[in-house]
Amino acid sequence: MQIDSLIPHRAPFIMVDTLISVTHEKIETKFHIEATNIFLENGVLREFALIENIAQSGAAGIAVLSKSAQEKPAEGFLGGISKLVVHELPKINDTVYTVVIPIAQMGNMYLLKGANYVGGRRLLECELKLVGA
Amino acid sequence: MEDLKLTLKKQIIEELNLQNITVEDIGDDMPLFAEGLGLDSIDALELVVIMEKHHGIKITDESVGKEVLHSIDTMAAYIQAENAANK
């Protein structure tokens, strides 16, 4: 399934390539960092791109779970970020593997816990609140 | 019931990381949102987590959430009712 059919973001702001698997317990995605990524600084991907990667991974997974994938993906916003820890930042040509765990949901609001990894090393972890518009 | 209300107040302060707020500041019938305790609608997610993690009650419907998460009184009453129904 094309990622742009699941989330409203468009290039160059898409920070997810592939949805690996989606269940109600866990969403997994992959993202390869190209040299053209606009959030690179001195060859390193900035923290906010990793947060965006978790948010987009969660939104894509929720779209699949709620069967809302359609021609025009639902818009939403990031309502809050908490428990943020940055361990390491990835570089050009790294492939980021991301895991998002849905913690709670009420109506169109979701609390997600996410982390991204390169080669098994944790990059960044946080909790996000996503709200569908 | 009073113990449950006190527990809920402590859990809300901890989960939402409410600084400078004590259990004495949260009235039993005080609205938890807007003009009451001042939580915003997205904070409701943390209350949902409290209900599920600490009390084993899942709330996913927004209209149920609006009613149940209105105040400490309504949360405690819902927990008691659910526990009684599941006995």
Backbone of each chain as ProteinMPNN parsed JSONL, in Angstrom:
{"seq_chain_A": "MQIDSLIPHRAPFIMVDTLISVTHEKIETKFHIEATNIFLENGVLREFALIENIAQSGAAGIAVLSKSAQEKPAEGFLGGISKLVVHELPKINDTVYTVVIPIAQMGNMYLLKGANYVGGRRLLECELKLVGA", "coords_chain_A": {"N_chain_A": [[0.848, -1.204, 0.0], [0.575, 2.194, -0.885], [2.328, 4.729, 0.835], [1.493, 7.365, 0.688], [-1.189, 7.164, 0.369], [-2.151, 6.821, 2.793], [-1.404, 8.777, 4.634], [-1.583, 12.383, 4.933], [0.657, 13.834, 4.253], [3.104, 15.112, 1.955], [5.85, 14.779, -0.399], [8.511, 17.075, 0.114], [8.146, 16.123, 2.694], [7.508, 13.631, 3.632], [8.255, 11.139, 5.89], [8.379, 8.412, 6.063], [8.814, 5.299, 4.476], [7.877, 2.654, 4.08], [5.263, 0.618, 5.267], [5.648, -1.843, 7.445], [4.347, -3.738, 9.136], [1.112, -3.97, 10.675], [-0.716, -4.027, 13.595], [-3.214, -4.043, 16.212], [-1.692, -3.844, 18.42], [0.9, -3.155, 17.683], [2.774, -1.086, 15.448], [4.845, -1.103, 12.649], [7.448, 0.407, 10.78], [9.546, 1.412, 7.965], [12.257, 3.494, 6.931], [14.267, 5.017, 4.606], [17.122, 7.07, 4.622], [17.662, 9.521, 2.454], [20.117, 11.411, 0.578], [18.981, 13.741, -0.152], [17.213, 14.508, 1.758], [15.374, 16.955, 3.488], [15.732, 17.52, 6.122], [18.259, 17.056, 6.96], [21.341, 17.76, 8.565], [24.571, 18.601, 8.276], [24.943, 16.0, 7.348], [23.541, 14.483, 9.13], [20.444, 13.311, 10.404], [17.981, 15.388, 11.742], [16.5, 15.734, 15.09], [13.736, 16.422, 15.118], [12.82, 15.343, 12.759], [12.88, 12.665, 13.296], [10.921, 12.506, 15.253], [8.768, 13.244, 13.705], [8.795, 11.081, 11.991], [7.945, 9.023, 13.712], [5.382, 9.99, 14.312], [4.175, 10.01, 11.746], [4.356, 7.302, 11.145], [2.665, 6.24, 13.099], [0.241, 7.492, 12.347], [-0.167, 6.411, 9.79], [-0.459, 3.7, 10.403], [-2.747, 3.801, 12.024], [-4.582, 4.65, 10.126], [-4.783, 2.36, 8.566], [-5.737, 0.515, 10.468], [-8.159, 1.685, 11.162], [-9.408, 1.457, 8.867], [-9.545, 3.626, 7.198], [-8.153, 4.312, 5.019], [-8.004, 5.983, 2.056], [-8.723, 7.745, -1.021], [-8.141, 10.423, -0.456], [-6.224, 11.027, 2.18], [-6.997, 11.226, 5.708], [-6.729, 14.284, 7.493], [-4.803, 15.54, 10.291], [-3.516, 16.414, 13.542], [-0.565, 16.919, 15.56], [-0.886, 16.605, 18.863], [0.589, 16.695, 21.187], [3.787, 16.138, 22.736], [5.645, 13.97, 24.721], [7.786, 12.615, 27.343], [10.217, 12.466, 25.97], [13.216, 11.177, 24.714], [16.421, 11.436, 23.435], [18.717, 9.413, 21.898], [20.588, 8.945, 19.885], [21.536, 10.117, 16.626], [20.544, 9.44, 13.252], [22.298, 8.82, 10.089], [22.97, 9.931, 6.649], [21.847, 7.592, 4.238], [21.33, 5.645, 6.134], [18.967, 3.193, 7.268], [16.019, 3.609, 8.834], [14.272, 1.958, 11.341], [11.104, 1.725, 12.698], [9.051, 1.557, 15.59], [5.802, 1.657, 16.789], [3.607, 1.89, 19.473], [0.263, 1.689, 20.163], [-1.189, 3.271, 22.883], [-3.464, 4.356, 24.089], [-6.83, 5.225, 23.18], [-9.371, 7.492, 22.346], [-12.295, 8.316, 20.849], [-11.368, 10.306, 18.186], [-8.815, 10.676, 19.077], [-5.488, 9.785, 19.874], [-3.089, 8.138, 21.9], [0.227, 7.494, 21.615], [3.123, 5.407, 21.834], [6.401, 5.604, 20.834], [9.4, 4.527, 19.091], [12.498, 4.831, 17.334], [14.965, 3.067, 15.371], [18.32, 2.194, 14.346], [20.045, -0.373, 12.933], [19.487, -1.895, 15.226], [20.152, -0.185, 17.274], [18.851, 2.175, 19.503], [17.35, 5.227, 18.557], [15.615, 7.491, 19.096], [13.041, 8.104, 21.459], [9.613, 8.525, 22.415], [6.411, 9.8, 23.609], [3.402, 10.399, 21.911], [0.621, 12.504, 21.146], [-1.922, 12.119, 18.957], [-4.297, 13.709, 16.929], [-7.169, 13.358, 15.065], [-8.491, 15.271, 12.383]], "CA_chain_A": [[0.0, 0.0, 0.0], [1.364, 3.424, -0.975], [2.259, 5.48, 2.09], [0.763, 8.626, 0.503], [-2.641, 6.953, 0.411], [-2.493, 6.648, 4.208], [-1.156, 10.021, 5.38], [-1.76, 13.538, 4.042], [1.943, 14.473, 3.947], [3.632, 14.947, 0.609], [7.283, 15.054, -0.504], [9.613, 16.354, 0.751], [7.897, 15.995, 4.135], [7.187, 12.26, 4.019], [9.381, 10.562, 6.653], [8.163, 6.962, 6.146], [8.745, 4.686, 3.144], [7.15, 1.382, 4.019], [4.579, 0.092, 6.444], [6.056, -3.26, 7.482], [3.218, -4.506, 9.668], [0.191, -3.191, 11.518], [-1.722, -4.707, 14.413], [-3.696, -3.113, 17.242], [-0.668, -3.772, 19.465], [2.19, -2.637, 17.218], [2.903, -0.616, 14.057], [6.267, -1.082, 12.3], [7.719, 1.024, 9.477], [10.937, 1.562, 7.549], [12.496, 4.766, 6.237], [15.662, 5.166, 4.183], [17.488, 8.492, 4.623], [18.326, 9.919, 1.205], [20.966, 12.612, 0.694], [18.148, 14.915, -0.46], [16.276, 14.785, 2.86], [15.489, 18.382, 3.845], [16.005, 17.675, 7.549], [19.653, 16.693, 7.254], [22.253, 18.848, 8.919], [25.919, 18.007, 8.286], [24.858, 14.561, 7.1], [22.825, 13.813, 10.223], [19.02, 13.648, 10.415], [17.648, 16.092, 12.995], [15.575, 15.087, 16.028], [12.315, 16.611, 14.794], [12.464, 14.431, 11.67], [12.624, 11.358, 13.92], [9.603, 12.619, 15.886], [7.82, 13.218, 12.591], [8.789, 9.687, 11.528], [7.081, 8.266, 14.632], [4.008, 10.481, 14.134], [3.66, 9.539, 10.453], [4.211, 5.843, 11.263], [1.44, 6.028, 13.872], [-0.911, 7.918, 11.554], [-0.366, 5.436, 8.702], [-0.986, 2.482, 11.02], [-4.125, 4.06, 12.463], [-5.408, 4.691, 8.915], [-5.044, 0.962, 8.183], [-6.569, -0.117, 11.495], [-9.517, 2.242, 11.16], [-9.889, 1.254, 7.49], [-9.884, 4.93, 6.644], [-7.299, 4.6, 3.866], [-8.849, 6.358, 0.925], [-8.029, 8.576, -2.002], [-7.616, 11.603, 0.221], [-6.033, 10.628, 3.582], [-7.52, 12.143, 6.721], [-5.744, 15.177, 8.101], [-4.825, 15.528, 11.736], [-2.396, 17.187, 14.076], [0.186, 16.39, 16.69], [-1.411, 17.366, 19.992], [1.524, 16.788, 22.301], [4.956, 15.238, 22.757], [6.143, 13.849, 26.096], [8.744, 11.527, 27.635], [11.151, 12.435, 24.835], [14.627, 10.891, 24.992], [17.212, 11.279, 22.214], [19.914, 8.609, 22.175], [21.552, 8.985, 18.789], [20.884, 10.572, 15.39], [20.986, 8.643, 12.099], [23.04, 9.525, 9.033], [22.59, 9.65, 5.258], [21.883, 6.181, 3.811], [20.839, 4.727, 7.166], [17.547, 2.836, 7.177], [15.428, 3.721, 10.171], [13.167, 1.028, 11.638], [10.304, 2.412, 13.724], [8.0, 0.79, 16.257], [4.835, 2.513, 17.485], [2.647, 1.102, 20.252], [-0.899, 2.476, 20.586], [-1.421, 3.107, 24.333], [-4.865, 4.664, 24.416], [-7.585, 5.895, 22.121], [-10.746, 7.882, 22.647], [-12.778, 9.031, 19.671], [-10.327, 10.466, 17.161], [-7.551, 11.033, 19.743], [-4.661, 8.605, 20.119], [-1.83, 8.275, 22.627], [1.135, 6.495, 21.032], [4.497, 5.365, 22.321], [7.183, 5.198, 19.668], [10.869, 4.598, 19.109], [13.11, 4.435, 16.061], [16.223, 2.332, 15.535], [19.171, 1.859, 13.193], [20.897, -1.521, 13.279], [19.197, -2.33, 16.588], [20.45, 0.874, 18.248], [17.714, 3.087, 19.647], [17.669, 6.62, 18.211], [14.791, 8.456, 19.843], [11.772, 7.547, 21.935], [8.71, 9.545, 22.968], [4.982, 9.544, 23.522], [2.761, 11.423, 21.08], [-0.84, 12.526, 21.067], [-2.373, 12.445, 17.606], [-5.723, 14.021, 16.873], [-7.706, 13.42, 13.705], [-9.289, 16.501, 12.187]], "C_chain_A": [[0.884, 1.256, 0.0], [1.188, 4.245, 0.307], [1.441, 6.773, 1.904], [-0.749, 8.431, 0.358], [-3.119, 6.845, 1.86], [-2.324, 7.924, 5.029], [-1.234, 11.211, 4.415], [-0.452, 14.217, 3.631], [2.369, 14.185, 2.515], [5.118, 15.307, 0.613], [7.487, 16.572, -0.529], [9.403, 16.088, 2.247], [7.532, 14.579, 4.581], [8.419, 11.624, 4.664], [9.17, 9.073, 6.92], [8.131, 6.425, 4.716], [7.75, 3.541, 3.1], [6.504, 1.048, 5.356], [4.875, -1.401, 6.471], [4.923, -4.137, 8.002], [2.384, -3.626, 10.589], [-0.728, -4.141, 12.27], [-2.204, -3.683, 15.434], [-2.643, -2.92, 18.341], [0.598, -3.08, 19.001], [2.152, -2.245, 15.747], [4.402, -0.528, 13.775], [6.456, -0.48, 10.907], [9.229, 1.079, 9.206], [11.09, 2.881, 6.796], [13.981, 4.892, 5.909], [15.995, 6.647, 4.065], [18.312, 8.817, 3.375], [19.138, 11.19, 1.451], [20.169, 13.897, 0.463], [17.185, 15.274, 0.678], [16.483, 16.206, 3.377], [15.815, 18.585, 5.33], [17.405, 17.195, 7.952], [20.444, 17.938, 7.635], [23.627, 18.221, 9.11], [25.864, 16.484, 8.191], [24.104, 13.775, 8.16], [21.356, 14.262, 10.204], [18.643, 14.238, 11.768], [16.548, 15.388, 13.803], [14.12, 15.203, 15.584], [11.873, 15.735, 13.633], [12.173, 13.036, 12.224], [11.278, 11.359, 14.642], [8.523, 12.529, 14.799], [7.689, 11.794, 12.029], [7.872, 8.828, 12.407], [5.623, 8.672, 14.434], [3.404, 9.953, 12.827], [3.462, 8.022, 10.461], [2.907, 5.515, 11.993], [0.201, 6.362, 13.05], [-1.216, 6.922, 10.435], [-0.972, 4.139, 9.265], [-2.437, 2.651, 11.445], [-5.067, 4.081, 11.252], [-5.761, 3.272, 8.464], [-6.01, 0.317, 9.178], [-8.005, 0.388, 11.47], [-10.148, 2.129, 9.775], [-10.281, 2.567, 6.831], [-8.994, 5.294, 5.459], [-8.188, 4.868, 2.655], [-8.06, 7.262, 0.001], [-7.399, 9.789, -1.346], [-7.464, 11.264, 1.706], [-6.518, 11.698, 4.558], [-6.403, 13.02, 7.27], [-5.856, 15.105, 9.616], [-3.695, 16.397, 12.247], [-1.779, 16.496, 15.276], [-0.196, 17.236, 17.906], [-0.455, 17.5, 21.157], [2.641, 15.776, 22.181], [5.424, 15.169, 24.201], [7.123, 12.692, 26.185], [9.76, 11.341, 26.502], [12.585, 12.178, 25.308], [15.333, 10.692, 23.648], [18.488, 10.53, 22.573], [21.002, 8.852, 21.144], [20.814, 9.473, 17.547], [21.425, 9.774, 14.199], [21.632, 9.502, 11.009], [22.473, 9.194, 7.651], [22.815, 8.165, 4.972], [21.57, 5.176, 4.917], [19.385, 4.379, 6.851], [17.0, 2.764, 8.597], [14.252, 2.757, 10.281], [12.403, 1.622, 12.827], [9.208, 1.516, 14.277], [7.105, 1.756, 17.022], [3.81, 1.617, 18.176], [1.472, 2.005, 20.612], [-1.193, 2.215, 22.072], [-2.884, 3.328, 24.689], [-5.512, 5.364, 23.242], [-8.944, 6.291, 22.667], [-11.23, 8.747, 21.498], [-11.677, 9.1, 18.639], [-8.981, 10.898, 17.761], [-6.79, 9.752, 20.099], [-3.424, 8.978, 20.922], [-0.934, 7.132, 22.167], [2.496, 6.575, 21.693], [5.347, 4.867, 21.157], [8.679, 5.293, 19.895], [11.369, 4.229, 17.724], [14.529, 3.918, 16.296], [17.002, 2.302, 14.217], [20.087, 0.731, 13.658], [20.71, -1.977, 14.717], [19.503, -1.291, 17.658], [19.283, 1.857, 18.287], [18.149, 4.522, 19.357], [16.939, 7.604, 19.108], [13.53, 7.737, 20.292], [10.92, 8.667, 22.504], [7.278, 9.024, 22.975], [4.364, 10.709, 22.76], [1.25, 11.342, 21.226], [-1.213, 12.961, 19.656], [-3.878, 12.68, 17.63], [-6.154, 14.115, 15.419], [-8.582, 14.645, 13.554], [-10.732, 16.145, 11.886]], "O_chain_A": [[1.823, 1.362, 0.789], [0.075, 4.434, 0.798], [0.777, 7.227, 2.836], [-1.498, 9.4, 0.239], [-4.319, 6.786, 2.129], [-3.031, 8.123, 6.017], [-0.98, 11.06, 3.22], [-0.454, 15.081, 2.754], [2.034, 13.147, 1.945], [5.595, 16.029, 1.488], [6.693, 17.281, -1.148], [10.365, 15.857, 2.979], [7.276, 14.345, 5.762], [9.491, 11.575, 4.06], [9.711, 8.529, 7.883], [7.499, 7.018, 3.843], [6.9, 3.463, 2.213], [7.112, 1.178, 6.418], [4.403, -2.143, 5.609], [4.578, -5.149, 7.391], [2.879, -2.675, 11.193], [-1.429, -4.954, 11.668], [-1.663, -2.58, 15.513], [-2.698, -1.951, 19.097], [1.306, -2.479, 19.809], [1.589, -2.951, 14.911], [5.149, 0.052, 14.563], [5.724, -0.808, 9.974], [10.055, 0.83, 10.084], [10.169, 3.328, 6.112], [14.835, 4.877, 6.796], [15.229, 7.404, 3.469], [19.48, 8.445, 3.258], [18.886, 11.938, 2.395], [20.606, 14.989, 0.824], [16.428, 16.238, 0.568], [17.606, 16.617, 3.667], [16.139, 19.697, 5.746], [17.687, 16.964, 9.128], [20.233, 19.021, 7.09], [23.82, 17.402, 10.009], [26.622, 15.774, 8.851], [24.036, 12.548, 8.1], [21.062, 15.442, 10.013], [18.946, 13.661, 12.813], [15.786, 14.574, 13.282], [13.36, 14.238, 15.652], [10.691, 15.41, 13.518], [11.33, 12.313, 11.694], [10.573, 10.35, 14.651], [7.515, 11.84, 14.952], [6.601, 11.367, 11.644], [7.114, 8.004, 11.897], [4.735, 7.821, 14.391], [2.259, 9.502, 12.806], [2.517, 7.513, 9.857], [2.147, 4.642, 11.576], [-0.773, 5.61, 13.053], [-2.379, 6.622, 10.163], [-1.882, 3.561, 8.671], [-3.258, 1.755, 11.25], [-6.197, 3.6, 11.327], [-6.884, 3.008, 8.035], [-6.975, -0.34, 8.787], [-8.947, -0.365, 11.72], [-11.25, 2.622, 9.529], [-11.208, 2.626, 6.023], [-9.05, 6.412, 4.947], [-9.027, 4.042, 2.295], [-6.874, 7.512, 0.217], [-6.259, 10.144, -1.643], [-8.461, 11.215, 2.426], [-6.459, 12.896, 4.281], [-5.281, 12.561, 7.485], [-6.872, 14.667, 10.156], [-2.997, 17.044, 11.465], [-2.376, 15.625, 15.908], [0.125, 18.423, 17.976], [-0.667, 18.338, 22.034], [2.472, 14.702, 21.603], [5.585, 16.206, 24.845], [7.276, 11.903, 25.252], [10.109, 10.22, 26.133], [13.096, 12.871, 26.188], [14.902, 9.885, 22.825], [19.247, 10.957, 23.443], [22.182, 8.951, 21.478], [19.606, 9.269, 17.422], [22.617, 9.469, 14.142], [21.527, 10.729, 11.009], [21.626, 8.314, 7.497], [23.806, 7.567, 5.39], [21.548, 3.972, 4.661], [18.665, 5.171, 6.243], [17.452, 1.978, 9.43], [13.359, 2.741, 9.434], [13.004, 1.978, 13.841], [8.526, 0.811, 13.534], [7.587, 2.574, 17.806], [3.227, 0.719, 17.567], [1.667, 3.002, 21.306], [-1.42, 1.072, 22.469], [-3.466, 2.589, 25.483], [-4.849, 6.003, 22.425], [-9.591, 5.514, 23.368], [-10.644, 9.789, 21.206], [-11.113, 8.076, 18.254], [-8.116, 11.417, 17.055], [-7.374, 8.772, 20.561], [-2.788, 9.999, 20.664], [-1.28, 5.959, 22.307], [2.965, 7.651, 22.064], [5.049, 3.831, 20.563], [9.158, 6.027, 20.76], [10.757, 3.424, 17.023], [15.194, 4.275, 17.269], [16.427, 2.374, 13.131], [20.809, 0.865, 14.646], [21.669, -2.401, 15.362], [19.157, -1.484, 18.824], [18.793, 2.308, 17.252], [19.182, 4.979, 19.846], [17.549, 8.432, 19.783], [13.014, 6.868, 19.589], [11.45, 9.651, 23.019], [6.975, 7.963, 22.429], [4.755, 11.862, 22.942], [0.678, 10.267, 21.403], [-0.852, 14.055, 19.222], [-4.629, 11.943, 18.27], [-5.57, 14.866, 14.637], [-9.32, 15.017, 14.467], [-11.56, 17.035, 11.69]]}, "seq_chain_B": "MEDLKLTLKKQIIEELNLQNITVEDIGDDMPLFAEGLGLDSIDALELVVIMEKHHGIKITDESVGKEVLHSIDTMAAYIQAENAANK", "coords_chain_B": {"N_chain_B": [[-15.338, 4.664, 48.908], [-14.411, 7.295, 49.256], [-11.703, 6.829, 49.519], [-11.128, 5.876, 46.974], [-11.598, 8.169, 45.45], [-9.578, 9.83, 46.392], [-7.362, 8.369, 45.572], [-7.698, 8.546, 42.792], [-7.279, 11.285, 42.407], [-4.589, 11.532, 43.118], [-3.466, 9.914, 41.142], [-4.128, 11.345, 38.829], [-2.692, 13.726, 39.195], [-0.108, 12.69, 39.113], [0.071, 11.251, 36.599], [-0.504, 13.252, 34.748], [1.417, 14.981, 35.331], [1.053, 17.313, 36.953], [2.126, 20.24, 38.059], [2.573, 22.018, 41.11], [-0.001, 21.473, 41.997], [-2.166, 20.082, 44.356], [-3.773, 17.286, 46.025], [-5.73, 18.447, 47.547], [-6.451, 20.625, 46.083], [-8.136, 19.726, 44.156], [-11.407, 19.474, 43.76], [-14.103, 17.22, 44.56], [-16.372, 17.414, 42.899], [-15.529, 19.155, 41.025], [-15.208, 20.358, 37.69], [-13.036, 18.643, 35.499], [-12.003, 19.631, 33.196], [-11.347, 22.602, 31.192], [-12.714, 25.396, 32.723], [-12.551, 24.339, 35.247], [-10.357, 22.243, 36.632], [-8.709, 22.785, 34.572], [-7.76, 21.176, 32.517], [-7.059, 20.238, 29.074], [-8.844, 19.132, 26.104], [-7.302, 17.123, 24.921], [-5.87, 16.122, 27.01], [-7.542, 14.297, 28.033], [-6.835, 11.814, 27.145], [-4.856, 10.895, 28.891], [-6.379, 10.497, 31.141], [-7.938, 8.424, 30.245], [-5.961, 6.487, 30.082], [-5.355, 6.212, 32.821], [-7.781, 5.145, 33.749], [-7.767, 2.688, 32.437], [-5.214, 1.478, 32.965], [-4.946, 1.548, 35.8], [-7.451, 0.864, 36.794], [-8.638, -0.983, 35.216], [-10.549, -0.428, 33.271], [-11.802, 0.178, 30.116], [-12.122, 2.92, 27.998], [-13.283, 4.045, 25.045], [-15.12, 5.343, 23.562], [-16.07, 8.558, 22.682], [-18.305, 10.026, 23.617], [-19.064, 8.64, 25.89], [-16.731, 8.98, 27.338], [-16.735, 11.762, 27.707], [-18.779, 12.099, 29.533], [-18.062, 10.399, 31.683], [-15.478, 11.223, 32.403], [-15.763, 13.687, 33.475], [-15.557, 14.674, 36.132], [-13.997, 14.037, 39.376], [-15.923, 12.805, 40.953], [-17.659, 11.674, 38.974], [-15.937, 9.925, 37.678], [-15.206, 8.162, 39.756], [-17.704, 7.108, 40.42], [-18.331, 5.742, 38.076], [-16.316, 3.807, 37.99], [-16.946, 2.33, 40.271], [-19.506, 1.392, 39.567], [-18.895, -0.159, 37.308], [-17.217, -2.078, 38.44], [-19.017, -3.295, 40.206], [-20.827, -4.336, 38.377], [-19.297, -6.253, 37.166], [-18.877, -8.175, 39.056]], "CA_chain_B": [[-15.531, 5.653, 47.836], [-13.514, 8.451, 49.493], [-10.353, 6.343, 49.204], [-11.035, 5.8, 45.514], [-11.498, 9.546, 44.946], [-8.234, 10.309, 46.728], [-6.45, 7.653, 44.667], [-7.844, 9.138, 41.45], [-6.635, 12.61, 42.416], [-3.129, 11.301, 43.103], [-3.11, 9.373, 39.818], [-4.239, 12.436, 37.841], [-1.544, 14.626, 39.407], [1.111, 12.013, 38.672], [0.073, 10.929, 35.152], [-0.502, 14.485, 33.95], [2.55, 15.774, 35.794], [0.509, 18.634, 37.309], [3.004, 20.862, 39.035], [1.932, 22.978, 42.019], [-1.393, 21.094, 42.292], [-2.221, 19.015, 45.359], [-5.089, 16.633, 46.042], [-6.677, 19.386, 48.162], [-6.888, 21.602, 45.069], [-9.088, 19.106, 43.226], [-12.689, 19.174, 44.408], [-14.733, 16.004, 44.021], [-17.325, 17.714, 41.821], [-14.934, 20.175, 40.148], [-14.958, 19.876, 36.326], [-11.597, 18.438, 35.29], [-11.589, 20.359, 32.0], [-11.619, 24.038, 31.03], [-12.712, 26.34, 33.853], [-12.333, 23.623, 36.503], [-8.935, 21.986, 36.862], [-7.989, 23.418, 33.462], [-7.232, 20.242, 31.519], [-7.65, 20.434, 27.747], [-9.514, 17.917, 25.622], [-6.329, 16.065, 24.604], [-5.47, 15.52, 28.29], [-8.472, 13.196, 28.321], [-6.148, 10.551, 26.858], [-4.178, 10.429, 30.108], [-7.425, 9.984, 32.036], [-8.28, 7.108, 29.678], [-4.881, 5.582, 30.505], [-5.563, 5.954, 34.263], [-8.929, 4.243, 33.905], [-7.427, 1.349, 31.946], [-4.034, 0.928, 33.64], [-5.108, 1.383, 37.25], [-8.779, 0.411, 37.218], [-9.087, -2.049, 34.314], [-11.754, -0.017, 32.524], [-11.43, 0.751, 28.816], [-13.079, 3.897, 27.449], [-12.851, 4.479, 23.708], [-16.18, 6.166, 22.983], [-15.911, 9.944, 23.13], [-19.472, 10.514, 24.362], [-18.96, 8.018, 27.219], [-15.602, 9.653, 27.977], [-17.134, 13.116, 28.096], [-19.621, 11.982, 30.721], [-17.351, 9.718, 32.779], [-14.254, 11.933, 32.787], [-16.138, 15.071, 33.806], [-15.045, 15.065, 37.46], [-13.604, 12.902, 40.234], [-17.179, 12.127, 41.327], [-18.184, 10.845, 37.871], [-14.973, 8.835, 37.437], [-15.318, 7.191, 40.857], [-19.009, 6.438, 40.31], [-18.262, 4.811, 36.935], [-15.458, 2.677, 38.397], [-17.738, 1.502, 41.208], [-20.581, 0.741, 38.822], [-18.29, -1.205, 36.463], [-16.758, -3.158, 39.328], [-20.199, -4.002, 40.706], [-21.422, -5.086, 37.257], [-18.408, -7.361, 36.804], [-18.721, -9.111, 40.181]], "C_chain_B": [[-14.574, 6.84, 47.999], [-12.066, 8.071, 49.179], [-10.122, 6.33, 47.698], [-10.856, 7.201, 44.922], [-10.107, 10.117, 45.214], [-7.189, 9.657, 45.805], [-6.501, 8.263, 43.27], [-7.137, 10.495, 41.37], [-5.115, 12.459, 42.342], [-2.682, 10.811, 41.728], [-3.159, 10.463, 38.745], [-3.035, 13.381, 37.966], [-0.262, 13.99, 38.869], [1.15, 11.804, 37.155], [0.153, 12.183, 34.288], [0.618, 15.43, 34.367], [2.118, 17.199, 36.149], [1.362, 19.236, 38.419], [2.203, 21.876, 39.854], [0.447, 22.696, 42.263], [-1.34, 19.964, 43.316], [-3.623, 18.396, 45.329], [-6.149, 17.567, 46.642], [-7.22, 20.391, 47.139], [-7.957, 21.038, 44.131], [-10.361, 18.719, 43.991], [-13.329, 17.96, 43.751], [-15.647, 16.294, 42.829], [-16.798, 18.789, 40.863], [-14.76, 19.621, 38.724], [-13.441, 19.75, 36.097], [-11.077, 19.257, 34.101], [-11.942, 21.846, 32.104], [-11.596, 24.806, 32.351], [-12.478, 25.671, 35.206], [-10.843, 23.471, 36.78], [-8.08, 22.535, 35.717], [-7.37, 22.459, 32.461], [-7.82, 20.581, 30.155], [-8.127, 19.084, 27.213], [-8.523, 16.782, 25.336], [-5.814, 15.4, 25.875], [-6.373, 14.344, 28.655], [-7.803, 11.845, 28.067], [-5.438, 10.007, 28.092], [-5.195, 9.872, 31.114], [-7.881, 8.595, 31.564], [-7.24, 6.073, 30.103], [-5.043, 5.229, 31.983], [-6.686, 4.939, 34.454], [-8.563, 2.812, 33.498], [-6.306, 0.707, 32.77], [-4.286, 0.628, 35.112], [-6.447, 0.774, 37.665], [-9.381, -0.631, 36.27], [-10.322, -1.717, 33.495], [-11.347, 0.699, 31.24], [-12.536, 1.71, 28.346], [-12.556, 4.34, 26.091], [-13.877, 5.408, 23.058], [-16.121, 7.578, 23.569], [-17.09, 10.436, 23.97], [-19.491, 9.913, 25.773], [-17.861, 8.737, 28.003], [-15.988, 11.022, 28.505], [-17.916, 13.096, 29.411], [-18.814, 11.47, 31.922], [-16.179, 10.553, 33.293], [-14.527, 13.386, 33.169], [-15.518, 15.537, 35.129], [-14.599, 13.814, 38.216], [-14.843, 12.101, 40.633], [-17.648, 11.179, 40.225], [-17.234, 9.683, 37.562], [-15.133, 7.74, 38.492], [-16.627, 6.41, 40.754], [-18.981, 5.405, 39.181], [-17.43, 3.585, 37.296], [-16.247, 1.74, 39.323], [-18.815, 0.726, 40.481], [-20.029, -0.403, 37.965], [-17.83, -2.388, 37.307], [-17.927, -3.992, 39.844], [-20.807, -4.874, 39.601], [-20.588, -6.311, 36.901], [-18.2, -8.373, 37.93], [-19.501, -10.396, 39.935]], "O_chain_B": [[-14.002, 7.329, 47.025], [-11.301, 8.875, 48.647], [-9.06, 6.722, 47.213], [-10.059, 7.395, 44.004], [-9.533, 10.801, 44.367], [-6.264, 10.314, 45.328], [-5.464, 8.472, 42.641], [-6.477, 10.803, 40.377], [-4.444, 13.173, 41.596], [-1.65, 11.239, 41.212], [-2.314, 10.489, 37.85], [-2.44, 13.779, 36.964], [0.563, 14.662, 38.251], [2.14, 12.138, 36.504], [0.791, 12.186, 33.236], [0.753, 16.53, 33.833], [2.733, 18.169, 35.708], [1.319, 18.792, 39.566], [1.276, 22.509, 39.348], [-0.286, 23.588, 42.691], [-0.573, 19.013, 43.169], [-4.534, 18.92, 44.688], [-7.325, 17.485, 46.286], [-8.31, 20.936, 47.311], [-8.603, 21.786, 43.398], [-10.373, 17.761, 44.764], [-13.135, 17.697, 42.564], [-15.694, 15.523, 41.87], [-17.53, 19.273, 39.999], [-14.22, 18.527, 38.56], [-12.672, 20.641, 36.458], [-9.883, 19.541, 34.002], [-12.71, 22.275, 32.965], [-10.564, 24.856, 33.021], [-12.233, 26.353, 36.201], [-10.157, 24.436, 37.116], [-6.874, 22.728, 35.874], [-6.547, 22.866, 31.641], [-8.918, 21.13, 30.059], [-7.85, 18.036, 27.796], [-8.865, 15.609, 25.491], [-5.37, 14.252, 25.84], [-6.015, 13.505, 29.481], [-8.157, 10.847, 28.695], [-5.42, 8.797, 28.316], [-4.918, 8.915, 31.837], [-8.171, 7.714, 32.373], [-7.577, 4.938, 30.439], [-4.884, 4.068, 32.359], [-6.552, 3.991, 35.227], [-8.992, 1.849, 34.133], [-6.417, -0.436, 33.212], [-3.885, -0.422, 35.613], [-6.568, 0.23, 38.762], [-10.496, -1.105, 36.489], [-11.056, -2.612, 33.074], [-10.635, 1.703, 31.277], [-13.714, 1.355, 28.304], [-11.489, 4.949, 26.007], [-13.559, 6.158, 22.135], [-16.122, 7.763, 24.786], [-16.896, 11.181, 24.931], [-19.879, 10.58, 26.733], [-18.033, 9.062, 29.178], [-15.613, 11.398, 29.616], [-17.738, 13.954, 30.276], [-18.875, 12.028, 33.018], [-15.921, 10.581, 34.496], [-13.615, 14.212, 33.182], [-15.017, 16.657, 35.228], [-14.796, 12.689, 37.759], [-14.816, 10.871, 40.65], [-17.994, 10.028, 40.492], [-17.68, 8.586, 37.225], [-15.188, 6.553, 38.172], [-16.654, 5.199, 40.975], [-19.544, 4.319, 39.317], [-17.791, 2.46, 36.951], [-16.213, 0.519, 39.168], [-19.02, -0.459, 40.744], [-20.62, -1.482, 37.903], [-18.028, -3.546, 36.939], [-17.851, -5.218, 39.914], [-21.243, -5.998, 39.85], [-21.119, -7.298, 36.39], [-17.432, -9.322, 37.775], [-19.486, -11.297, 40.774]]}, "name": "protein", "num_of_chains": 2, "seq": "MQIDSLIPHRAPFIMVDTLISVTHEKIETKFHIEATNIFLENGVLREFALIENIAQSGAAGIAVLSKSAQEKPAEGFLGGISKLVVHELPKINDTVYTVVIPIAQMGNMYLLKGANYVGGRRLLECELKLVGAMEDLKLTLKKQIIEELNLQNITVEDIGDDMPLFAEGLGLDSIDALELVVIMEKHHGIKITDESVGKEVLHSIDTMAAYIQAENAANK"}
